[in-house]
Amino acid sequence: MAERRPPLHGVRVLDLTRFVAGPYCTMLLADQGADVVKVEPFGGEDTRALDVKLDGVSTYFLRFNRSKKSICVDLKHAEGRGVLERLVRSADVLVENFRPGVLERLGFGWPRLRELNPRLIYATITGFGHSPSPYRDRAAFTPIVEGVAGTVIYRNEDEPPTITGYPVGDIFPASLAAGAIGMALYRRTHDNEGARIDMAMYDAMVSMNERAVGMAGMVGRDFLPGRASDLGSAPSGVFQASDGFLSISVVGDRIWERFCAAIERPDWTEDERLATGPGRAAHFQDVIKPGMETWLAARTRGEAVERLSEAGVPAAEVARPLEILDAPQARARDMIIEYRAAENGVTAKVVGNPIRFEGEEKLEPGDAPVLGQHTVEVLREWAELGDEEIDALLAAPAIRQAGRS
């Protein structure tokens, strides 16, 4: 039996994205076989110059741009906009995460894109969406949308809340956008029509905050993420053993009974204050926490996790990033991969793609491209331009090819 092709084999994606949300979305598509062409300005996408460098290549860029092709087009140049028109006609998907109005000012609003290619799936990822709204034109990075969507952590009553500390406000909406693109591609097989996807980071984060918002709406008071008394059950969170941290989650009466037996506190199962999840949350600080801390202080995190797991209580060591790189679980699931930077051949060790198709081999990740590495190749294959037309564009200059002035 012939090996199945990746699910997005043959799908052409124009990538006009930068920073995290857009590039992560298009990377997910590239990992599943899409032909992703990154359209960059002459100076390159912003992240090529950001963050720590790995032998001269930005680690920020390496995290999100594997398996893509790069072309350099000056969209402020009339001939450059003409190149984009030809690429749009040939594309299946266009993804961009500029602020609302940027592509419109260049002459590529949704009506024009749909005119150029009625089958095009056009996806935008912005802070607050493209449709009219009070915050539509505000700039937004993940700390901004996390804050306004309420997805912050209230660790202590007397301290201000903190952001999550990782780009969840980018990664989650990017993943939703990739899913929406897949839905639109599927529907297109039936009606042969494109779609307009308007993904707002704010919308995604409000949906991630569904418990706190939903509970507040039904009960009529604030439920603050991270506050022990608002968890609905306890203990749940990160705790310290003798040599580090572990995470424990006790939800429901059965797991509570197992937990009490595991840490040798059967008396807690007879305490009426701790008979319900809300009761355990309310009395976590004064009753449960001191007893837990005594038990954990006498054990390593590995010993504690082993004992709790044997008793049927969900628990795990809290891993540091360097530990994850060599973790057997991460390796077994192909969540740590290595690939090359085309610029100098240096090997990057990064996070893999979480989307798996059982029984199908994953594609080997392609290089992170040099700026303008594939300009000529893409214009020949996608835009169907000949050498004379390409040379004229290079002379204009409306495009650039790596290694050519």
C-alpha positions in Angstrom: 0.0 0.0 0.0 1.4 3.4 -1.0 2.3 5.8 1.8 -0.4 8.5 2.2 0.6 12.0 1.3 0.5 14.6 4.1 -3.0 16.1 4.5 -2.1 19.5 3.1 0.1 18.3 0.2 -0.3 20.6 -2.8 -2.0 23.4 -0.8 -0.3 26.7 -1.6 -0.1 29.2 1.3 1.0 32.8 1.0 2.5 33.9 4.3 2.5 37.6 4.9 3.0 37.2 8.7 5.5 38.3 11.3 6.4 37.8 15.0 4.6 34.8 16.6 0.8 34.3 15.9 1.0 34.4 12.1 4.3 32.5 11.6 3.2 29.8 14.1 -0.1 29.3 12.2 1.6 28.9 8.8 4.3 26.7 10.3 1.6 24.3 11.4 0.4 24.2 7.8 3.9 23.7 6.4 4.5 20.8 8.9 1.4 19.1 7.3 2.7 19.4 3.8 1.5 22.8 2.6 3.8 24.7 0.2 4.3 27.9 2.3 5.8 31.0 0.7 6.9 33.7 3.1 6.6 37.1 1.5 9.2 39.4 3.1 10.1 43.0 2.7 13.6 43.9 1.5 14.8 44.2 5.1 13.3 40.8 6.0 10.6 39.9 8.5 11.1 41.7 11.8 12.1 38.7 13.8 15.2 38.0 11.7 16.9 40.8 13.7 15.4 39.9 17.1 16.4 37.8 20.1 19.5 35.7 20.8 21.5 34.7 17.7 22.6 31.1 16.9 25.7 31.5 14.8 24.3 34.7 13.4 20.7 33.5 12.9 17.9 34.8 15.1 16.6 32.1 17.4 13.2 33.9 17.3 13.0 33.4 13.5 14.2 29.8 13.8 11.3 28.9 16.2 8.6 29.6 13.7 9.8 29.4 10.1 10.9 25.9 9.3 9.8 24.3 6.0 9.0 27.6 4.4 10.2 29.3 1.3 11.2 33.0 1.3 10.7 35.6 -1.4 11.5 39.3 -1.2 8.9 41.7 -2.7 8.7 45.4 -2.3 4.9 45.9 -1.9 5.4 49.7 -2.0 6.6 49.3 -5.5 3.9 49.1 -8.3 5.7 46.1 -9.9 5.9 44.5 -6.5 2.2 44.7 -6.0 1.8 43.2 -9.4 3.9 40.3 -8.3 1.6 39.8 -5.3 -1.5 39.9 -7.5 -0.1 37.0 -9.6 0.8 35.0 -6.5 -2.7 35.5 -5.0 -4.2 34.2 -8.2 -2.2 31.0 -7.7 -2.6 30.6 -4.0 -5.1 28.5 -2.0 -4.6 30.4 1.3 -3.3 33.8 2.3 -2.4 34.5 6.0 -1.4 37.8 7.4 -1.3 39.4 10.8 -0.9 43.1 10.1 -3.0 45.6 11.9 -6.4 46.1 10.2 -6.2 48.3 7.1 -2.6 47.6 6.1 -3.4 45.4 3.1 -6.4 47.5 2.2 -4.1 50.5 1.8 -1.9 48.5 -0.5 -4.9 47.6 -2.6 -5.5 44.1 -1.3 -8.6 44.3 0.8 -10.9 41.2 0.9 -13.1 42.4 -2.1 -10.0 42.8 -4.3 -8.5 39.5 -3.1 -11.8 37.7 -3.8 -11.9 39.3 -7.2 -8.4 38.0 -8.0 -9.1 34.5 -6.7 -12.7 33.5 -5.8 -11.3 30.2 -4.3 -8.9 32.0 -1.9 -9.1 31.4 1.8 -8.0 34.7 3.4 -7.1 34.5 7.1 -6.1 37.4 9.4 -4.9 37.1 13.0 -5.0 40.5 14.8 -5.3 41.7 18.3 -9.0 42.6 18.2 -10.3 41.5 14.8 -11.2 43.3 11.6 -14.9 43.8 12.1 -16.0 47.1 13.7 -15.3 47.1 17.5 -14.0 49.6 20.1 -10.5 48.2 20.2 -10.2 47.3 16.5 -7.3 49.6 15.7 -5.3 49.1 18.9 -1.8 47.5 18.7 -1.6 44.2 20.6 1.0 41.7 21.7 0.1 38.7 23.9 0.5 40.5 27.2 -2.1 43.0 26.1 -4.7 40.5 25.0 -4.1 38.3 28.0 -4.8 41.3 30.2 -7.9 42.6 28.6 -9.3 39.1 28.3 -8.6 38.4 31.9 -6.3 35.5 31.4 -3.9 36.5 34.1 -2.9 34.6 37.2 -3.8 35.8 40.7 -1.1 34.0 42.7 -1.5 35.9 46.0 -4.2 38.0 47.4 -1.9 40.9 48.2 0.1 41.0 44.9 -0.9 42.1 41.4 -1.8 39.4 38.9 0.8 38.2 36.4 0.7 37.2 32.8 1.1 33.5 32.0 4.8 34.0 31.0 4.6 32.2 27.6 2.9 33.4 24.4 -0.4 31.7 24.9 -2.1 34.8 23.5 -0.3 34.1 20.2 -0.1 30.3 20.1 -3.8 29.6 20.9 -5.4 31.9 18.3 -2.8 30.8 15.7 -3.8 27.2 16.3 -7.5 28.1 16.0 -6.7 29.9 12.8 -5.0 26.8 11.4 -8.0 24.8 12.3 -10.3 27.3 10.6 -8.2 27.2 7.5 -8.6 23.4 7.4 -12.4 23.7 7.8 -12.5 26.2 4.9 -10.4 24.0 2.7 -12.7 21.1 3.4 -15.8 23.1 2.6 -14.2 24.4 -0.6 -14.1 20.9 -1.9 -17.9 21.0 -1.9 -18.8 24.5 -3.1 -15.5 25.6 -4.8 -15.6 28.9 -2.9 -13.1 30.7 -0.7 -13.6 32.2 2.7 -12.7 35.1 4.9 -11.4 34.1 8.4 -11.2 36.9 11.0 -9.3 35.6 14.0 -8.9 37.9 16.9 -6.4 37.1 19.7 -8.8 38.7 22.1 -11.6 36.4 21.1 -9.4 33.4 21.5 -8.3 34.4 24.9 -11.8 35.2 26.1 -12.7 31.6 25.0 -9.7 30.3 26.9 -11.0 32.1 30.0 -14.3 30.4 29.7 -14.4 29.0 33.2 -13.8 32.3 35.0 -16.2 34.3 32.8 -18.8 31.6 32.7 -18.8 31.1 36.4 -19.0 34.9 37.0 -21.9 35.1 34.7 -23.8 32.3 36.4 -22.9 33.0 40.0 -22.6 36.7 39.9 -19.1 37.2 41.4 -15.5 37.2 40.1 -13.7 33.8 39.8 -10.1 34.7 39.6 -7.7 32.3 37.7 -5.0 31.0 40.1 -6.7 32.0 43.3 -7.0 28.8 45.5 -10.4 29.7 46.9 -11.8 30.0 43.3 -10.4 26.7 42.0 -13.5 24.7 42.9 -11.4 22.0 44.4 -8.1 21.6 46.1 -5.3 20.8 46.2 -4.5 21.7 42.6 -1.4 23.4 41.4 2.3 23.4 41.9 3.9 22.4 45.2 7.5 22.1 46.5 9.2 18.8 47.4 12.6 18.5 48.9 14.5 18.9 45.6 12.1 20.8 43.3 8.5 21.2 42.3 5.7 19.0 41.2 2.1 19.5 40.0 -0.9 17.8 41.7 -4.5 17.9 40.7 -7.1 16.6 43.1 -10.6 16.8 41.5 -13.6 14.9 42.8 -14.3 12.9 46.0 -12.7 9.7 44.8 -9.4 11.3 44.0 -9.5 13.2 47.3 -9.9 10.0 49.2 -6.9 8.5 47.3 -4.9 11.6 48.0 -5.6 11.5 51.7 -4.5 7.8 51.8 -1.4 8.5 49.8 -0.1 11.2 52.1 -1.2 9.4 55.2 -3.9 11.8 56.3 -7.1 9.6 56.5 -8.4 11.9 59.1 -9.1 14.5 56.4 -11.8 12.3 54.9 -13.7 12.6 58.1 -13.4 16.4 58.3 -16.8 18.0 57.4 -15.0 21.2 56.3 -13.3 19.2 53.6 -16.3 17.1 52.4 -16.8 19.0 49.2 -14.5 20.5 46.5 -15.5 24.1 47.3 -14.9 23.3 51.0 -11.5 22.0 50.3 -10.7 25.1 48.3 -11.9 27.4 51.1 -9.8 25.6 53.7 -6.8 24.8 51.6 -4.5 27.5 53.2 -5.4 26.8 56.8 -5.9 23.0 56.8 -4.6 21.2 53.7 -1.5 23.2 52.8 0.4 22.8 56.1 -0.1 19.0 56.1 0.9 18.7 52.5 4.1 20.7 53.0 5.2 18.5 55.9 4.7 15.4 53.8 6.4 16.8 50.7 9.4 18.2 52.6 10.4 14.7 53.5 10.4 13.4 49.9 11.9 14.2 46.5 9.6 15.2 43.7 10.2 11.9 42.1 9.3 10.0 45.2 6.2 12.1 45.7 5.0 11.7 42.1 5.6 7.9 42.2 3.6 7.5 45.4 0.7 9.7 44.3 0.6 8.1 40.8 0.5 4.6 42.3 -2.5 5.7 44.4 -4.3 7.0 41.3 -3.7 10.7 42.0 -2.8 12.9 39.0 0.7 14.2 39.6 3.9 15.0 37.7 7.3 16.6 38.1 7.4 20.3 37.0 10.0 20.2 34.2 12.4 23.0 33.3 13.0 23.8 29.6 16.4 21.9 29.5 14.8 18.9 31.0 12.0 18.9 28.4 14.6 18.8 25.6 15.7 15.3 26.7 12.5 14.1 28.3 11.6 10.6 27.1 7.9 11.6 26.8 8.7 14.5 24.5 11.1 12.5 22.4 8.6 9.6 22.1 6.0 12.0 20.8 8.4 13.8 18.4 7.8 17.0 20.3 11.5 17.9 20.2 13.0 18.1 16.7 16.2 19.3 15.0 16.5 21.0 11.7 18.8 23.3 9.8 19.0 27.0 9.2 19.7 27.4 5.4 21.7 30.5 6.1 24.7 28.7 7.6 23.7 25.1 8.2 23.5 25.4 11.9 21.2 22.9 13.6 18.3 24.3 15.6 16.6 22.2 18.3 13.0 23.3 18.6 9.5 22.2 19.6 7.7 19.9 17.1 4.2 19.8 15.7 1.5 18.5 18.1 -0.8 17.5 15.3 -0.4 13.7 14.7 -2.0 11.3 12.2 -1.8 7.8 13.6 0.1 5.4 11.4 1.4 8.1 9.1 5.0 9.2 9.1 5.6 12.9 9.8 7.4 15.0 7.2 11.0 15.8 8.0 11.2 19.5 8.8 12.7 21.7 6.0 15.3 24.4 6.5 14.5 27.9 7.8 15.0 30.0 4.6 17.6 32.6 3.8 15.9 36.0 3.1 14.8 35.9 -0.6 16.2 32.4 -1.1 13.2 31.2 -3.3 12.2 34.4 -5.1 13.0 33.3 -8.6 11.8 29.7 -8.0 8.4 30.8 -6.7 7.9 33.4 -9.5 8.6 30.7 -12.1 6.3 28.1 -10.5 3.5 30.1 -9.0 3.4 33.3 -11.1 4.6 31.5 -14.3 7.0 34.3 -15.1 9.8 33.8 -17.6 13.5 34.8 -17.1 13.2 38.1 -18.9 10.2 39.1 -16.8 12.0 38.1 -13.6 15.2 40.0 -14.7 13.1 43.1 -15.3 11.6 42.9 -11.8 15.0 42.5 -10.3 16.2 45.5 -12.2 13.2 47.6 -11.1 13.9 46.7 -8.2 10.6 45.2 -7.1 12.0 41.8 -5.9 15.2 40.4 -4.6 16.8 37.0 -4.9 19.4 35.8 -2.3 22.8 36.0 -3.8 21.8 38.4 -6.5 22.0 42.2 -6.4 
